[in-house]
Amino acid sequence: MNAKKHAMPTSSVDPDEAPELTDEFFERADEYVGDKLVRRGRPKAETPKLALTVRYDAEVVEAFKATGPGWQTRMNAALKDWLKSHSPA
Protein backbone atom coordinates (compact mmCIF):
# COMPACT_ATOMS: atom_id res chain seq x y z
CA MET A 1 0.00 0.00 0.00
CA ASN A 2 1.09 3.54 -0.59
CA ALA A 3 -0.92 5.01 2.31
CA LYS A 4 2.09 6.61 4.03
CA LYS A 5 3.67 7.96 0.87
CA HIS A 6 4.12 11.73 1.14
CA ALA A 7 3.41 14.08 -1.72
CA MET A 8 6.52 15.50 -3.31
CA PRO A 9 6.81 19.27 -3.17
CA THR A 10 6.19 20.97 -6.46
CA SER A 11 8.90 23.19 -7.80
CA SER A 12 8.31 26.22 -9.92
CA VAL A 13 9.38 25.81 -13.51
CA ASP A 14 11.29 28.51 -15.27
CA PRO A 15 9.44 29.17 -18.56
CA ASP A 16 12.77 29.18 -20.35
CA GLU A 17 13.42 25.60 -19.16
CA ALA A 18 9.98 24.25 -20.13
CA PRO A 19 10.01 21.68 -22.95
CA GLU A 20 9.19 22.88 -26.44
CA LEU A 21 5.66 22.12 -27.63
CA THR A 22 6.17 20.05 -30.78
CA ASP A 23 3.71 18.83 -33.41
CA GLU A 24 3.88 15.37 -31.78
CA PHE A 25 2.74 16.88 -28.46
CA PHE A 26 -0.35 18.39 -30.09
CA GLU A 27 -1.12 15.20 -32.05
CA ARG A 28 -1.24 13.20 -28.79
CA ALA A 29 -3.11 15.86 -26.77
CA ASP A 30 -6.75 15.44 -25.75
CA GLU A 31 -9.21 17.44 -27.83
CA TYR A 32 -12.40 18.90 -26.43
CA VAL A 33 -15.48 20.29 -28.18
CA GLY A 34 -17.01 22.42 -25.47
CA ASP A 35 -16.88 20.24 -22.34
CA LYS A 36 -16.99 16.95 -24.25
CA LEU A 37 -13.80 14.93 -24.80
CA VAL A 38 -13.43 13.88 -28.44
CA ARG A 39 -12.35 10.23 -28.50
CA ARG A 40 -9.62 9.15 -30.87
CA GLY A 41 -9.18 5.76 -32.46
CA ARG A 42 -11.63 3.32 -33.94
CA PRO A 43 -15.28 4.23 -33.35
CA LYS A 44 -17.41 1.81 -31.34
CA ALA A 45 -19.31 -0.69 -33.48
CA GLU A 46 -23.10 -0.57 -33.58
CA THR A 47 -23.19 -4.32 -33.00
CA PRO A 48 -20.00 -5.31 -31.16
CA LYS A 49 -18.67 -8.84 -31.45
CA LEU A 50 -18.73 -11.23 -28.49
CA ALA A 51 -15.60 -13.05 -27.38
CA LEU A 52 -16.42 -16.74 -26.92
CA THR A 53 -14.62 -20.01 -26.43
CA VAL A 54 -15.95 -22.62 -28.86
CA ARG A 55 -14.73 -25.96 -30.17
CA TYR A 56 -14.76 -26.82 -33.89
CA ASP A 57 -13.54 -29.88 -35.74
CA ALA A 58 -9.90 -29.49 -36.75
CA GLU A 59 -10.75 -29.94 -40.43
CA VAL A 60 -13.21 -27.00 -40.31
CA VAL A 61 -10.69 -24.66 -38.68
CA GLU A 62 -7.87 -25.79 -41.01
CA ALA A 63 -10.06 -25.19 -44.06
CA PHE A 64 -10.83 -21.62 -43.00
CA LYS A 65 -7.23 -20.92 -41.90
CA ALA A 66 -6.01 -22.13 -45.28
CA THR A 67 -7.85 -19.20 -46.90
CA GLY A 68 -5.41 -16.77 -45.24
CA PRO A 69 -5.76 -13.72 -43.02
CA GLY A 70 -9.36 -12.82 -42.22
CA TRP A 71 -10.43 -16.44 -41.86
CA GLN A 72 -12.40 -15.73 -38.67
CA THR A 73 -14.36 -12.98 -40.45
CA ARG A 74 -15.13 -15.42 -43.29
CA MET A 75 -16.18 -18.08 -40.78
CA ASN A 76 -18.52 -15.54 -39.17
CA ALA A 77 -19.95 -14.67 -42.60
CA ALA A 78 -20.50 -18.36 -43.39
CA LEU A 79 -22.40 -18.85 -40.13
CA LYS A 80 -24.52 -15.74 -40.78
CA ASP A 81 -25.30 -17.05 -44.28
CA TRP A 82 -26.32 -20.42 -42.80
CA LEU A 83 -28.71 -18.64 -40.39
CA LYS A 84 -30.57 -17.07 -43.35
CA SER A 85 -31.91 -20.48 -44.40
CA HIS A 86 -31.86 -22.42 -41.11
CA SER A 87 -33.27 -22.07 -37.65
CA PRO A 88 -30.66 -22.36 -34.88
CA ALA A 89 -33.15 -24.27 -32.70
C-alpha positions, -999 to +999 in steps of 0.1 A: +000+000+000+011+035-006-009+050+023+021+066+040+037+080+009+041+117+011+034+141-017+065+155-033+068+193-032+062+210-065+089+232-078+083+262-099+094+258-135+113+285-153+094+292-186+128+292-203+134+256-192+100+243-201+100+217-229+092+229-264+057+221-276+062+200-308+037+188-334+039+154-318+027+169-285-004+184-301-011+152-321-012+132-288-031+159-268-067+154-257-092+174-278-124+189-264-155+203-282-170+224-255-169+202-223-170+169-243-138+149-248-134+139-284-123+102-285-096+091-309-092+058-325-116+033-339-153+042-333-174+018-313-193-007-335-231-006-336-232-043-330-200-053-312-187-088-315-187-112-285-156-130-274-164-167-269-146-200-264-159-226-289-147-260-302-148-268-339-135-299-357-099-295-367-108-299-404-132-270-403-107-247-387-079-258-410-101-252-441-108-216-430-072-209-419-060-221-453-078-192-469-054-168-452-058-137-430-094-128-422-104-164-419-124-157-387-144-130-405-151-154-433-162-181-408-185-155-392-200-147-426-205-184-434-224-188-401-245-157-408-253-170-443-263-204-428-287-186-404-306-171-434-319-205-444-319-224-411-333-221-376-307-224-349-331-243-327 
